[in-house]
Structure formats: C-alpha cells, structure tokens
C-alpha cells in the first residue's frame, strides 16, 4: 500500500465524521480489526464492536479537523487532529496499521484529559 493510499484512508475517516456515515467506517476496517481509543482502554475487537463504538461517536455530532501532516511509515499512518464536539475539544494522534488488503487492522488513539 503506497503512502497516497494511506493518506486517502485518513481523508475518508475525516469525511465519515463530516457526513456521519458509518458505511465509510465499515469500508475502512478489516472484519477482525481492533480499536483502542484511548490507548490503555479496553480495545473494541471485531467489526461489530467497532461499528458500535463509532455509531456513538458519529451520533454525538463530533467533527474532525487535521492539524498537521499525515506521517506514513511501513504499513502504518499517524496523524494529528482535533475532535470538535459541543462543549469539548480534544487533540489526539491516531495511528492506523493496515493489513495486506489495505484495510485498517488496528487503530490506536493517543489522547488524554
């Protein structure tokens, strides 16, 4: 998977929040993927658990805004951004690890209060 394809997935992720489109999230993730958001919390394992997690996030009205360059290395991509919700804003760094099919196999979100 080349860097342009990895960056395109990050842009689709932002678009999913802009459109509150769970279908985009479904397209991005492998069926057996994991999401650890934030790192140190109990991971969401498998596509059904991941979709349940994002359903709540999208329903909250959260919007994402990239705040720096997307960085690619090996089969991963890392990117800084803001999550903007009514009454709250956080600035995480997410890391996506891709499988051989170009799907997100693992997502880790680095943020804290």
N, C-alpha and C positions, 0 to 999 in steps of 0.2 A: 504494500500500500504506500503510495507516494505521499509526500507532505501536502500537496494540494488537496488530495482526497481527505486527509485527516482534518485539515482546516475547514473543508466543506462540511464535515460532520459537526464541527463546533458551531458553524454558522447555522446549520439546521437545528441544533439544540437551542440556540437563541430564538430562532424562528418558532420553534414549538411553544415556547413561553409567550411570544408575541401573539400567536394565534390560539393559545390554549388548546393545542392539538396533540392529544395523546397518541394519535396514529403515527406522528413523526417520531415520538419516543419509541414506540413499538418497532418501527423500521430500523432504528439505530442499534438496538441491543440484541445480543445473542440470547437464545432461549434460556441458557444456563448461566447468564451473567450475574454479577454481584454489584451492588451499590452500597457504599459505606459513606453515609452523609449525616454527620461529620465523621471523619476518621476517629476511631475509638468507640463508635456506637455499634450496635448490633447490625450486621450487614443485612440488606434485603437480598435474598437469594432466589433466582429464577425470575422469569419474565412476569409471571402473575404478581409476585410480591413487588417487583419493580414498578409495574404499572399502577398498583395500588398506592405506592409511595408518591409517584408523580401525579396521580389523579388529585391528591390533596394539594400538592404544590401548585398545580395549574388552577385549581378551583379557588385558591387564595388570591388570585389576581397578580401573582408575582411576575415581574418582568426582569429580564436580564440585559445587562449592558457590558460589553467587553471594555476593559480598562487598560489593556496593554496588549503586547504582541502574543500571538499563539506560538508556542515553542514545541517543535517536533524532535523526537529522538527515538530511534529504534521503532518499536511498534506502539509508541505512546505519544500523547499530545498533552500539554499542560497549558492552562490559560487562566489569567486573572480576570475577574468580572465583578460587577455589583448585582446583587439581588435587591430589587426595589419593590417593597410592599407597603401598603398603608401603615404608617407609624413605625416602620422598621426598614433598615438598610444594612446589609452585610456585604463584606468584600472577600469572598472565598477565592481559592485557587483550586480548580478541578483538574484531575488527571484521568484521562481515558486510556485504557490499554485495549488494543484491537486484536482480534483473532485473525486467522488466515483468510477468513471470508470478508474482512473489512467491517465486521460488527464490533460494537463495544462489548468487550468481555468483562471489563472491570472499570468501575468509576469510583474514584476516591475524592471526597471534597474536604479540603483543608480550610477550616474556619473555626472560630470560637467567639465567645462573647466579648 
